[in-house]
Amino acid sequence: MRKINVILATYNGEKYVTEQIQSILLNFEHLPEYDCHILVSDDNSSDNTSAIIQRFNQQDPRIELLDNGKKGGPRENFNYLIANTDADYTFFSDQDDLWLPNKMRLFIDRFIELEQQQSGPILLHSDLCVADKNLSPVHISMFTYQNLNRNPDFAALIVSNSVTGCVMALNRELLIETQNSRISESIMHDWYIALLASSTGRISFLDNSLILYRQHGNNQVGAKSASLGDMLFGASMKKKMEQTRISVQKTRAQAQLFLDDYGQVLKSADKALLTAYIESFEKGIFSRFKLFSSHGIRKSGSVRNVFFFIFYVLGC
C-alpha cells in the first residue's frame, strides 16, 4: 500500500487546528487504497496546541506529534517536517485552514496521470479561496486576488514565488531531492522547492480553489490584495520600499545557494540565466534591464514590477 503523509506545522493554533485536522481526516476517507498519516511538528506553543494533537493521537494513531520543541518559525518548522517524512506523496498543511473534502483525491489523481506520462520529480499546487476568520469567503481565487502567476517558469521563480505552501504536494522523487538540498538556508521552503521542481522536474497547477485559506490577523504568512490602492497605500511607502530592497537582495542570495546546490545538474539555459542574474548585481543598468525586459526576470503585476524595477534594474 502506497503511503501519504500530510505534514502539519503548528504554533499557538488551538483555536483552529481541530477543524483543520478534521477536514484532512475527511479527505482520507476518499483515499481508502492509501496508508494516510498526519505528521505534526509544533514550534513550542504556549497554548494547548500540543495537548490537542495528543488527544487526537489517542483516538487515531494516524495523527502523530513528532516534536514540540522550539524551531524558530514556519520555515524551520516545515524544514523539520520535510526531513522526517518518507511518504510516496507528501502534502503540506497550515494549522488554520480548512480543506475541501475532494482536495487530496484530485491531487492524487493528477499525480498518477503525470507519473504515467513520465517519471521524475513532481510538484502539484492549487488555487485557494481566501476566507475571513469565520471561514466566510473573501475572494474565490487567491491567484486573482493577489494577481499571482498560475504557471511560473524558472525565470519568474528566481525573483518571485507563486507556489503557496499550504496547497503544495510532492511526489517521492521531489521529496528526496529536497531532503538532499540546503533548503534550510533558503528564503522559504515552498519557494526553494518550486525552483527545484521547475528546473529538475515538473510543476502542475490545479485551477480549483481546494481550501479555505483563513485570514485572522495572526497568520504567519497571509494573503494581501494586489490592487493598486492596497499595494501603494496599504502600508507606508517607506516601509514598502525597504521591504522590496531587502527582498531583492534575498533573491540574489537564494539564487547563489541554488546554483551551488544544483549547478551541476541544471539545464544549460537555466544555469546560464541563474548565473546572469547573480552576476548582474555587479554589472551596469543595461545588463539588468536586458534580463528584466527580455529574459523574464520580473514579477507578476505592474505595481510589483515598478518596485522591482527601481531596486533591481536601477539598483537603488
C-alpha positions as CSV (number, residue, x, y, z in Angstrom):
1,M,0.0,0.0,0.0
2,R,1.4,3.4,-1.0
3,K,1.8,6.0,1.7
4,I,0.6,9.6,2.0
5,N,1.9,12.0,4.7
6,V,0.3,15.3,5.5
7,I,2.9,17.4,7.3
8,L,1.3,20.0,9.6
9,A,3.3,22.8,11.2
10,T,1.7,24.3,14.3
11,Y,2.3,27.2,16.6
12,N,-0.3,28.5,19.1
13,G,-3.1,27.1,16.9
14,E,-5.6,25.9,19.5
15,K,-8.4,28.0,18.0
16,Y,-8.3,26.4,14.6
17,V,-6.2,23.2,14.4
18,T,-9.1,20.9,15.4
19,E,-11.2,22.0,12.4
20,Q,-8.2,21.6,10.1
21,I,-7.3,18.1,11.2
22,Q,-10.9,17.1,10.9
23,S,-11.0,18.4,7.3
24,I,-7.8,16.4,6.5
25,L,-9.3,13.2,8.0
26,L,-12.4,13.7,5.8
27,N,-10.1,13.8,2.8
28,F,-8.5,10.5,3.9
29,E,-12.0,8.8,3.5
30,H,-11.7,9.4,-0.2
31,L,-8.3,7.6,-0.3
32,P,-9.0,4.1,1.1
33,E,-6.3,2.5,-1.0
34,Y,-3.6,4.6,0.6
35,D,-1.9,4.5,4.0
36,C,-2.5,8.1,5.2
37,H,-1.0,9.9,8.1
38,I,-0.7,13.4,9.6
39,L,2.7,14.3,11.0
40,V,2.7,17.3,13.3
41,S,5.6,19.5,14.4
42,D,4.8,22.1,17.0
43,D,7.1,25.2,17.4
44,N,6.9,25.2,21.2
45,S,3.4,26.6,21.5
46,S,2.4,28.3,24.8
47,D,-1.3,27.3,24.4
48,N,-3.0,23.9,24.2
49,T,-2.0,23.0,20.7
50,S,0.2,20.1,21.7
51,A,-2.4,18.7,24.0
52,I,-5.0,18.8,21.3
53,I,-2.7,16.9,19.0
54,Q,-2.0,14.3,21.7
55,R,-5.8,13.8,22.2
56,F,-6.2,13.3,18.5
57,N,-3.4,10.7,18.6
58,Q,-5.1,8.7,21.4
59,Q,-8.2,8.4,19.3
60,D,-6.5,7.9,15.9
61,P,-2.8,6.7,15.7
62,R,-2.6,8.1,12.1
63,I,-2.1,11.5,13.8
64,E,1.4,11.9,15.3
65,L,3.1,14.7,17.1
66,L,6.7,14.3,16.1
67,D,8.2,17.1,18.2
68,N,7.0,20.1,20.2
69,G,10.4,21.8,20.8
70,K,11.2,25.3,19.5
71,K,12.1,25.5,15.8
72,G,12.1,29.3,15.3
73,G,9.4,30.0,12.7
74,P,7.3,28.4,9.9
75,R,10.3,27.9,7.6
76,E,12.3,26.0,10.3
77,N,9.2,24.1,11.4
78,F,8.4,22.8,7.9
79,N,12.1,22.0,7.3
80,Y,12.0,19.8,10.3
81,L,8.9,18.0,8.9
82,I,10.5,17.7,5.4
83,A,13.4,15.9,7.0
84,N,11.1,13.5,8.8
85,T,8.6,12.4,6.1
86,D,9.2,9.4,3.9
87,A,5.9,9.0,2.0
88,D,5.2,8.4,-1.7
89,Y,3.3,11.7,-1.6
90,T,3.7,14.5,0.9
91,F,1.1,17.2,1.4
92,F,1.9,20.5,3.2
93,S,-0.7,21.9,5.6
94,D,-1.0,25.0,7.7
95,Q,-2.9,24.8,11.1
96,D,-5.7,27.3,10.5
97,D,-7.2,26.5,7.1
98,L,-10.0,24.1,6.0
99,W,-9.5,21.6,3.2
100,L,-12.4,20.8,0.9
101,P,-13.3,17.0,1.0
102,N,-12.0,16.2,-2.5
103,K,-8.7,18.1,-2.4
104,M,-6.4,15.2,-1.8
105,R,-8.2,12.9,-4.2
106,L,-7.9,15.4,-7.0
107,F,-4.2,15.8,-6.3
108,I,-3.5,12.1,-6.2
109,D,-5.4,11.6,-9.5
110,R,-3.2,14.3,-11.1
111,F,0.0,12.7,-9.6
112,I,-1.0,9.3,-11.1
113,E,-1.8,10.9,-14.5
114,L,1.6,12.7,-14.7
115,E,3.6,9.8,-13.4
116,Q,2.1,7.5,-16.1
117,Q,3.3,10.0,-18.7
118,Q,6.9,10.4,-17.4
119,S,8.8,9.6,-14.2
120,G,10.7,12.2,-12.2
121,P,10.1,15.0,-9.6
122,I,6.6,16.5,-9.5
123,L,5.2,19.4,-7.5
124,L,1.4,20.0,-7.5
125,H,-0.3,23.1,-6.2
126,S,-3.8,24.6,-6.5
127,D,-5.7,27.8,-6.1
128,L,-7.2,28.9,-2.7
129,C,-10.3,30.6,-1.6
130,V,-9.4,33.5,0.7
131,A,-11.7,33.5,3.8
132,D,-12.1,35.5,6.9
133,K,-11.6,34.2,10.5
134,N,-15.0,32.5,10.4
135,L,-14.3,30.9,7.0
136,S,-16.7,33.2,5.1
137,P,-15.2,33.6,1.6
138,V,-13.5,36.9,0.8
139,H,-12.4,36.0,-2.7
140,I,-12.9,32.8,-4.5
141,S,-9.4,32.8,-6.1
142,M,-6.2,33.9,-4.2
143,F,-4.4,33.9,-7.6
144,T,-6.8,36.6,-8.9
145,Y,-6.9,38.4,-5.6
146,Q,-3.1,38.7,-5.4
147,N,-2.5,38.9,-9.1
148,L,-0.2,35.8,-9.0
149,N,1.3,33.8,-11.8
150,R,-0.5,30.5,-12.1
151,N,2.2,28.8,-14.2
152,P,5.6,30.5,-13.4
153,D,8.6,29.4,-15.4
154,F,12.1,29.2,-13.9
155,A,13.0,32.8,-14.7
156,A,9.9,34.1,-12.8
157,L,10.6,31.8,-9.9
158,I,14.1,33.2,-9.5
159,V,12.7,36.5,-8.2
160,S,9.1,35.7,-7.2
161,N,7.2,32.7,-5.8
162,S,3.6,31.9,-6.6
163,V,3.5,28.4,-5.2
164,T,1.7,28.6,-1.9
165,G,3.0,26.0,0.6
166,C,-0.3,25.2,2.2
167,V,-1.7,23.8,-1.1
168,M,1.6,22.1,-2.2
169,A,2.3,18.4,-2.5
170,L,5.4,16.5,-3.7
171,N,6.0,13.0,-5.0
172,R,8.8,10.9,-3.5
173,E,11.3,11.8,-6.2
174,L,11.0,15.5,-5.5
175,L,10.9,14.9,-1.7
176,I,14.3,13.1,-1.9
177,E,15.8,15.8,-4.0
178,T,14.5,18.4,-1.4
179,Q,15.9,16.4,1.6
180,N,19.3,16.4,-0.1
181,S,19.4,20.1,-0.7
182,R,20.3,23.1,1.6
183,I,16.7,24.2,1.8
184,S,17.2,25.3,5.4
185,E,19.2,28.3,4.0
186,S,16.6,29.4,1.5
187,I,14.1,32.3,1.8
188,M,11.2,29.9,2.3
189,H,10.7,26.2,1.8
190,D,7.9,26.4,-0.7
191,W,9.9,28.8,-2.9
192,Y,13.0,26.6,-2.9
193,I,11.0,23.5,-3.7
194,A,9.3,25.3,-6.6
195,L,12.7,26.3,-8.0
196,L,13.8,22.7,-7.7
197,A,10.7,21.3,-9.4
198,S,10.8,23.8,-12.2
199,S,14.4,23.1,-13.0
200,T,14.7,19.3,-12.5
201,G,11.1,18.1,-12.8
202,R,7.6,19.4,-13.3
203,I,5.1,21.8,-11.7
204,S,1.4,21.3,-12.3
205,F,-1.4,23.7,-11.2
206,L,-4.9,22.6,-10.4
207,D,-7.1,25.6,-11.3
208,N,-9.6,25.0,-8.5
209,S,-9.8,26.6,-5.0
210,L,-9.4,23.5,-2.9
211,I,-9.0,25.0,0.6
212,L,-10.5,27.9,2.6
213,Y,-7.4,30.0,3.4
214,R,-8.3,31.5,6.7
215,Q,-7.1,35.1,7.4
216,H,-7.5,36.0,11.1
217,G,-4.9,38.7,11.9
218,N,-2.3,36.3,13.4
219,N,-1.2,34.5,10.2
220,Q,2.5,33.8,9.9
221,V,2.1,34.4,6.2
222,G,-1.1,35.7,4.7
223,A,-3.0,36.8,1.6
224,K,-3.0,40.5,0.8
225,S,-4.9,42.2,-2.0
226,A,-2.7,43.2,-5.0
227,S,-5.0,46.1,-6.1
228,L,-3.2,49.4,-6.9
229,G,-4.6,51.1,-3.9
230,D,-3.7,48.4,-1.4
231,M,-0.2,48.0,-2.9
232,L,0.5,51.7,-2.7
233,F,-1.3,52.7,0.4
234,G,-1.9,49.6,2.5
235,A,1.4,50.2,4.3
236,S,3.6,53.2,4.5
237,M,5.5,53.9,1.2
238,K,8.8,54.0,3.1
239,K,8.2,50.6,4.6
240,K,7.2,49.1,1.3
241,M,10.3,50.4,-0.4
242,E,12.5,49.0,2.3
243,Q,10.8,45.6,2.2
244,T,11.3,45.5,-1.6
245,R,15.0,46.4,-1.3
246,I,15.6,43.6,1.2
247,S,13.6,41.1,-0.8
248,V,15.7,41.8,-4.0
249,Q,18.9,41.1,-2.1
250,K,17.5,37.9,-0.7
251,T,16.6,36.6,-4.1
252,R,20.3,37.1,-5.1
253,A,21.5,35.1,-2.1
254,Q,18.9,32.4,-2.8
255,A,19.9,32.2,-6.5
256,Q,23.5,31.7,-5.4
257,L,22.5,29.0,-3.0
258,F,20.5,27.2,-5.6
259,L,23.4,27.4,-8.1
260,D,25.7,26.0,-5.6
261,D,23.3,23.2,-4.8
262,Y,22.3,22.2,-8.4
263,G,24.6,23.9,-10.8
264,Q,26.0,20.6,-11.9
265,V,22.6,19.2,-13.0
266,L,20.7,22.3,-14.2
267,K,19.8,22.6,-17.9
268,S,22.3,24.8,-19.6
269,A,19.8,27.6,-20.2
270,D,18.6,27.6,-16.6
271,K,22.2,27.6,-15.3
272,A,23.1,30.5,-17.6
273,L,20.1,32.5,-16.6
274,L,20.7,31.9,-12.9
275,T,24.4,32.9,-13.3
276,A,23.5,36.0,-15.3
277,Y,21.1,37.1,-12.5
278,I,23.6,36.7,-9.8
279,E,26.4,38.5,-11.7
280,S,24.0,41.3,-12.9
281,F,24.2,42.9,-9.4
282,E,27.8,43.8,-10.1
283,K,27.2,45.0,-13.7
284,G,25.5,48.0,-15.2
285,I,21.9,49.0,-15.5
286,F,21.8,47.8,-19.1
287,S,22.6,44.2,-18.2
288,R,19.9,44.2,-15.6
289,F,17.4,45.9,-17.9
290,K,18.0,43.2,-20.5
291,L,17.3,40.4,-18.0
292,F,14.1,42.2,-16.9
293,S,12.8,43.1,-20.4
294,S,13.9,40.1,-22.5
295,H,14.6,37.1,-20.2
296,G,11.6,37.1,-17.9
297,I,13.4,38.2,-14.7
298,R,10.3,40.1,-13.5
299,K,7.4,39.9,-11.1
300,S,3.7,39.4,-11.7
301,G,1.7,42.7,-11.9
302,S,2.6,46.2,-12.9
303,V,2.8,47.6,-9.3
304,R,5.2,44.9,-8.1
305,N,7.3,45.4,-11.2
306,V,7.6,49.2,-10.6
307,F,9.1,48.5,-7.2
308,F,11.2,45.6,-8.6
309,F,12.5,47.8,-11.4
310,I,13.5,50.6,-9.0
311,F,15.5,48.3,-6.7
312,Y,16.8,45.7,-9.2
313,V,17.2,47.4,-12.6
314,L,18.1,50.9,-11.3
315,G,20.0,49.5,-8.3
316,C,18.5,52.0,-5.9
